[in-house]
Amino acid sequence: MTFPIDVPDSWAGHEHYARRVLWRLARQPSLPTLYFQGRWLDGATLADAVRATAVGLRRAGLTPGGTVAVLTEPNHPAMLIGRYAAHLLGAAVVQVRSANPRSDAFPLPAATQARILDETGTSVILVDAPHLERARALVSLTGGGPRLLGYGVGAAECPDTLSYRDEPLGELPAHSPDRRALVAFTSGSSGTPKSIHQTFGVWDSTVRSAASGEPDERRVFLAVTPLSHTIGAMADAVLAAGGQVLLHQDFDAPKVLRAFEDHGVTDTYLAVPHLYRLTELLADAPGHEQPPASGPVGEALWSLRRVVYSGTPAAPHRIAEALRVFGPVLVQLYGTTEAGGISNLSPFDHLEPELLGSVGRPLPWVEVEVREPGTGDPVPRGESGEIWVRASTVMDGYPNDPEQTARVLRDGWLDTGDLGRWDRYGYLRLTGRSGQVIKSGGLKIYPAAVERALLSHPAVRNAAVHGVRDPDRTEYVHAAVVFRAGRTSTAEELRTHVGEQLSPLHAPAEITFWDSMPLNERGKPDLACLRSGNGRQAYDGVPPKGTP
């Protein structure tokens, strides 16, 4: 089969990441490259889909500087293919599904999605079959502005882009690093999600920063969190290095372990609760006690080289448990949507128990300062302050909030909104969020500190802490708790435990008990759901036994 795109040698080191991906695919066209729902796409087939989608987008009127909205099932191949095609044409991409800061169980209303399309200037919606009717509704709500382009689905007003496989791609526009490439969204775990802009230059820096391992190293990356967030750049980096990417639509622990074993997964990214769940499953399997792991555990983990985890603060004793099961392959990543990766805790760092409460050291391309809130002056080592970063991966701003952009971006530095301090070893330790400090009883209480105290209780598997105000605007500490299987406790016992670990003022005024922690699509506790109380199992009395 002739490779479907003319790929010059100059693309090997091109600053446009998608051209580097295509150069690599052209060098190994028959390699199974992208896996989804039991089917592999080889390099040539993947490139052919990118070419056909680029032709379809052009036919739909997309021009350099325009915007494409992608509306598909979670982690559908079209999320990558559509982005590569649009970026080759010099256009920006917004993943409409990922704009929802909660889980897929709480989809954004059509009116909200339509507003996003209007705000981003979307001219084309790339849609799969399950979302065709929603896409039609969005076109109507936006006054008929965007045109529809199907991926594997066609209709009178929605041609199937894959039908353009036989048409030539044509000349591509000149690459412009300063042109807008992505409209992403913050997680919004404690409020309304904010859209952010990233240029092609920023995204390419993000992809390069996600690269890991030796040049000729075998790479098989498993994606279980949304491609529209942290792992998008990781997938790009793996494909640009000649590796393989497995797409799972969500996190399912048994399926993840099966993929580890069946496909020889070398790399994956997990939200912290996902790592906890896999650790629990593997710890119950025979063979985990003897390093190196043997039996079912060894069979599942034989190929793993890197397990990156992030998203929420991790309890040191839970990470120590994971280390005993997985071995020295864990990498903790600290970062934000606005900044990209900031620091990491390496596999070797994990071998030092005293470091497990930190988020590691800054990445080589990132500058970090801890500053006094309000003044912006650097604080002495050991004192807590606001974390500011400067790097090539920092966003360009909030397009719909220039005032907030001016507040957080100053002289090339970004205020992350996180609070932290340097420890005596030069490692960064997070102490909370500047916008999530709970002021109760005259004390500033950081939710992360109370979460760590709850997680140190032997019966607690997971915990999330947030502030709740009464009609008098008095703020109280509330906590949601999930127990370990077969273990239980009472709200009063947990309050006493927190009081002993921190102080009585830190003890939650209310504790709710859940069978499982509700998470948003990025694997973070869904605070909106927790505040609503939907799904909680008990209040201040004796809870039922915990379940996985």
N, C-alpha and C positions, 0 to 999 in steps of 0.2 A: 504493500500500500504506500502510495506517495504521501509524504507528510503534507497535511492540508494547508500549511502556512509557510510562506517563504521566510525562513529565519536566517538572517545574516550572522556571521561570526561575531560582529560587534555587539550583539545582544548578550553575549556571555557575561560581560561585566557591566551591562547597561545600568544606569541609575534608576530606570523604570523597572520595578520588581516584576511586573507581569511579563515583560520581554525576557527577563532572566528565566522565569518559569518556563516559557515557551521554548527557549533555547535548550533547556535541560530536557524537556519532553521530546524535542526533535532528536536528541542524542540517544534516547532509549524509547522509541515509539511503541515497542511491543511489551514493555514492562507494565504489569498491572499496577495502576497508579492511584486510583480513587475508588474506594469501596463504599457501597450504600445499599442497604436492604438485600444483602446476599449476592450482589453483582459487582464485578470489577469493571472499571473503565481503564483501558490501557492508555499510554501517552498519546498515541495518534488519535484515538477516539475522543479523548478529553480536549485536545487541541482543535479537533474538528467541531466540537460543540461550541468552543469559544469563538471560532471563526464564524459559524452560522449565527450565533447570537449577536455578534458584532454587526453582521450584515443586516439582521433583522432590526436591530436598534437604529441603524442608519436609515433603513427604509421607513421606520416609524418617525423619522425626523430628528433624531438625536444629533446634536452637534457638540463640538468642544465647548466646555463650560456649562453644558446642560446637566440635568439630574435625572437619574433612573431610580425608581422605587422598586425594590424586590419584595415580593409577597409570596412566600412559599411555606411549605412544611418546615419544621425545625431541622436544621443542618442538611437540607436538601442540596444536592450537588449544584443546583442553579444558583445558590448563594455565592459559591466561588466562581462558577462559570460566568454568571451575569456580571459580577464585579470585575473579573479580568477583561471581559468584552468591553464594558463601559469605560474602564480605565485605559484600554488601548485607544479608544476614541477620544480620550481627554475629557471625559464626563465624570461627574460625581455620582456616588451611590448612597442611598439611604435604605436600610433594611427596615421595612415598615413593621414587621412582626416584632422585632427586637425593641421597638420604641416602648413597648409595654414593660414597665419596671417590675411587674409581678410575674407570676408563673403563667403558663399557657391556660390555666384554668380560669384566669380572669382577663379575657381579651379586651383590648381597648375598644371603646365604642367606635362605630364607623365615623361618626362626626369628628372624633379626636384624630383618627387616622387621616381623614380628609384635611383637617387643619394642618397636619404635618406635611402633607403633599403640597398644600398651598404655600406654607412657609419656606419649604425647600425649593420651590420652583420646579417641581417634578413635571416632566413632559411625557414620560413613558413609564408604565407599570409592567414589570416582568412578573408573570403570575403562573403558578402551576394549577392543575385541574381542581384540587380541593378549594382553591381560593378564587376561582373565576367569578362566582356570583358576588362575593364581597368586593372584588375589584370593579365589577360593573357598578355596584352601589357607590363606590368611591368616585368613579367618573361622574356619576350623576350629582353627587354632593358637591363636587368641585366645579360644577357648571360645564362639564364636558371637556375640561382642559386636557388631562393626560390621555394618551393613546394606550391601548392594551396590546401587549405582545405575550403570547403564550409560550410556555416551555413544556413541550410534550402534550399540549392541548391547543386546539384551534377552534375558532368560530368565525362567523361572518365579520365581526368587528375586532377579532382577536386572532391574527394569523399565528401559526405555530412557527417559532423561530427556527426549529430544527428542520423545517421544510426548505431552508435556504442553504443546505449543506453543499449543494453543487455550484453555488455562486461565489465568485472571487471576492476576497476581502477588500482589495483596492488599497490605495495609499493611505497610510496612517498619518495623523497630524503630528507635528513636532512636539516633543515632550516638553512640558512646562512645569517645573517643580513647584512653582508658586500658585498653580491653579488648584482650586478646591477639589479634593478627591473623595472625602467621606464626610457624611453627617452622622455622627455617633451620638449616643445618649448615655448620660451618667445613670448609675443603677437606680437612683431615686428611692433607696430603701427607707429613707426617713422624710420624704417629701416628693414634690413634683419633679420628674426627671428633666434635666436640662440638655438641650442639644448642643453639641460642640462641633466645630469645624476642624478638619485636618487636611492639610495640603498634600500633594503628591510627595513633596520633599519630606514632610513629617512621616507619612506612612512608609516611605521607603526606609527611613531611618529606623522605624519600628520593626519592619521586617528584618533588616540586617541585625538589629539587636536581639531578635528572637533566635538567630542561628546558633547552633551549639554542636559540639562534637568535632571530630576530625573530618577533613574533606571527603575521604572515601569511606566513611563509616556508614554501615547499614542503618537506615532510619525507617521505622514504622511507627507512625504517630496515630494514637487513638483519640478522637474528639468526642467528648460526652457533654460538653457545655457549648453554648451557642457560638457559631462561627462569627457572629456579628460583634462579639466582644473580644476578650483577651486572646482566645486561641486562633482568631483569624490570621494574625500575623505569624503565629507559630506554624499553621498549616502552609502558608505561603513559603516560609523559610524552608520547611521540609521538602516541598515540591521543587523549589529552586535548587536544592542540594541533591536532587535525584532520588528522594525518598518516596514513601507510600503513606497515604492518609486513609484511615478508616473513619467513617462518619456514623455515629450513633445519634439517634434523635433526642435522647435524654440519658440520664444516668440510671442504669439498672445494674446493681452490684453483681449478681450472678452472670449477667451477659458480659460485663466488663472482664471478669475473671476468665470467662470462656474465650473472649477475644484475645486476652493476654497469651493464653496457651495455644490457641488455634492459629493465630497469625504472627506469633513471635513479636509482639509489640515491644518496642524499645523505649518509647517516650509517650507520656500522657500528661495532661493537665487536669487537676481535680480541685473542686471547691473543698474547703476544709471538712465540712460534714461528709462529703463523699469519701475522703481519706479515712475518717473515723469508721465509716460503715464497712469499707473493705478490710480494715484492720480487724474489726470484730469478727467478720466472716473467716478470715484467714487464721486468726488466733484460735478458732474453734476446730480447725482442721488438723489432723495428725501430721507431724513432721515439722511443725514450726519451731519446736523448742531447740533443735540442733542446727547451729549454723555450720555450713550453708544450709538453707532450707531444703528439706527432702520431702518425699511423698507428694500429696496433692498440692501443697504449698510450693514446693520446688518446681513442679510441673507447670504451675500457673505463672511463676515469676522468673523462669529461666532466662528470658531474653531482656528483662527490664534493665535499662541503664539510667533513666531519669524519670522521676515522678515529681512534677512541679505542683505545688499546692499553694492556694492563695484564696483571697476573697473576704475572709473574716479572721480576727485574731485566733490563734491556735493555742490550746492549753498545753504547756510544756509536758505534762505527764502523759497526755494523749499522743503527742509526737514521739515521746520515748517509747510508747507501746508500738507505734507504727514502725519505728526504727528497728525494733526487735523482730518484727515480722518481715519487713521489706528489705532490710539491710541498708548499706550505705548508698542508696540511690535517691534519697529525698532532697528536694530543693525547695525551700520556701521562697516565694516571690512576693515582695511588697511593691505595690504600684497603684495607680489610679487611672481612670479613663482619661483624665485631662493630661496626665504626665507620662503614661506608659509605665514601664518597669522602673523602679527607683533603687531598690536594694534586694539582695538575696542572701539566704543562709545556705551555704554550700553543703554537699554531702559530708565533707570533712568537718565542717562546723557542727553538724548534727551529732558528731561523736563526743562533743563536749557538753555535758548536761547543763552546765551553767549558761550556755548560749541559747538554749532552746526557748527562752522567754523573749528573745530578741528577734528582729527581722533582718539581721545580718548587716553587711556593709554595703555602701553605695556601689552600684554597677560602674564599670570603668568610665563610661561616657556620661555619667550623671554627677553633678555637683549638688551637695545637700548642705543646707544651713538650718540650724535650730534658732529661731528668733523670738524675741520678746513680743507677745501680743500687744498690738497698739503702736509700739515704737518701731518695730522692725529691727531692733538692735540684736546682734548675736548674744546668746545667753552663755554663761559659763558651763563647761562640761559637767554633766550630771544634773543640771537643772532642766525642767520641762519647758517647752515653748512650742511655737508653731513651726511646722516643717515646710521649708521652702526648697524648691529644686530648680535647677537649670539644666536643660538637655535638648538635644535635637529632636527628641520625641514628644516634646511638650506641644499641646494643642495650640491652635491659632486664636481661639476665643469662643465665647458663647454668642452666636450670631444674633440672637433675639434678646440679648441682655447686655448691652454695651456697658452699663454701670457696673454689673458684676464682673465683666471682663476687666474693666479698669481696676477693680478692687483686688483681683487675684493675680493679674499679670502686671508686673512692674519691672522695668529695666531688664527684661529677659528672664526674670525669675517668676515662678508660679507658687502661690500659696496653696498648698494641698488641702488645707482645712483640717489636717491631722495634727495631733499634739504628740510630742515625743521628746526623748532625751538621748544623749550619748552616754553609754556606760564606760566603765574604766578600761575596757578593752577596745574602745572605738567602734562598738556595735550600736546600732540604732534600736531603741526600744520605744514602742508606741504606748501612749498613756490615754488616748481617747480621741474624740473629735471635738474641735472647737465649737461646732454647732450642735453637738449632742451632749453637752454637759448638763447634768440634772442638778438643779439647785434645790436642795431639800434640807430643811432644818438648819439653814445658814451654812451648809456645806456644799461645795462643788463635788458632785459624784460622777465619776466616769463610768459609763456602762461597761466598758471592757474590763475594768477592775472587778466589778461585781460578777460578771460572767466568769472570769477566771476563778473567783472564789467558789462559785456554785459548781464549776467543773471539777474542782478539787475534791468534791464530796464523792465517796465511792459509789453512790447509787445513781449519780447523774451522768447521763450520756451526752446530752446537749443542752444548751441554755442560751437564751437571748434576753437582753435587758433593755428597757426603754423607759422614758419618762411619761407620766400621765398627769395632766392638770385638771383640778376640779373646777367647778363654776367660779370659785374665788381666786382662781389662777394659782393656787398652791400646787406645787409639783411634787409628785410621789414617784418612788422607784417601783416599777412593775417588772416581773420576770415570767418567762415561759420556760418550762422545764420538760425534758424528755428523759425518762429513766432507762437505765440499762435493763436488758431482758432479765427477768427474775428478781430484780431489785426494786425497792420502793422506799419512800420516806414520807414525811409530812411537811406541810408548809412551815410549821413552827420549828421543826428540827432544822430545816434548811435556813430559816431566818437566823437561828442561833449559830449555825455554822458560819454564815456570812459575817455575823456580828463578831465572832471570835477571830475570823481571818482578817477583817478590816476594822469595822466599828459598828455599834448598834445602829447608827444613822445610815449605814450602807445597806442594812437589811431591807429587802423588798417589802413594801406595804402590802402587796398582793402577789401571789404566785399562782399561775395557772399551769395545769398539767396537760400534756399532749401526748398522743400515741406516736406522733412523728412531728418533727419541726417543719412548719410550712416554709418553703423556700421560694424565692423568685427565680427567674430563669438563669440567673448567674450564680445560683447556689448560695445566695445570702439569705438570712432570715427575712421573711416577708413581714415587716413591721406593721404594714397596713392591715394585713390579715390577723396578726397577733392582737392588734388593738381592737379589732372588730369582735374578737372572741369566737368567731365561727370555727368550729371543729375542736375547741378545747374540751378536755375530758372531765375536769374537776376544778373546783375552786379551792377555798382554803381548808377543806377537810382532808381526809385520807384519800390519796389518789388510787386508781387502779394500777395493776402491775404494768410495768413498761413493756412495750413491744418494739421490735426492730422497725 
